[in-house]
Amino acid sequence: PTSVLAASDEATNDSELTEQSSAQSMTTKASAEKEQIYWAIVNTGNSEEKLVISAAEYLLQDGESYEKQGNGGDAKGSFDVDYKFESPDDPVWHHWWYYITTADVLADGNGKKVAPTYTRYWFYEQKNLTSVNLSGLDMSNVIDAQGMFAECQSITNLDAVADWNVENVKYMGSMFSDCSGLTSLDISRWKVCNLDDGGGSALASMFYGCSNLTTLALPNFQGKISNTRYMF
């Protein structure tokens, strides 16, 4: 998108100053007593960067290196499995939105998947993200998925979400909003039975701004739903 390519160096510098404080905030939330989810920004060696979210600390492959944070440290860390990002720029990796083109959610070496309580804003505004591997993500414990893929304008395929277990999800507001690269989406096999507008947005703006979406297969949405404003 033109707006992405025109991002200024000044904006990048500002985000670098924020990286350290954001990382420190997430680190203070991490607890040795709780199960951790690991993240890393990986330079793949071809001037593109990959976001990795994993059930174990990511091991670099040949030709890869960790991106650096503003303080000179490696761009990697962890957070508690039940940690909730309160704002769209809360995830540390959001500050690399201009450079990230791929994302992998990976299980550990024993096949244990990433099983968060919240996926809110995980991929928010990753405007240059063209592909995402979700094979290592277990959605069965998630209660809040608001804004999960919002403004991922370059993604053209999200077939991987078709068979997700979303029975516990209460909030799906803006989940796919402004995914203007999508032409089709099939979530008809989702069992959606726990929606609740009481503490968040259940469905509002869920598909808002998906301007090229011509085929949309929906499930039967069930729960306490009072607001579907701008859902489409």
Disulfide bonds with the S-S distance in Angstrom:
none
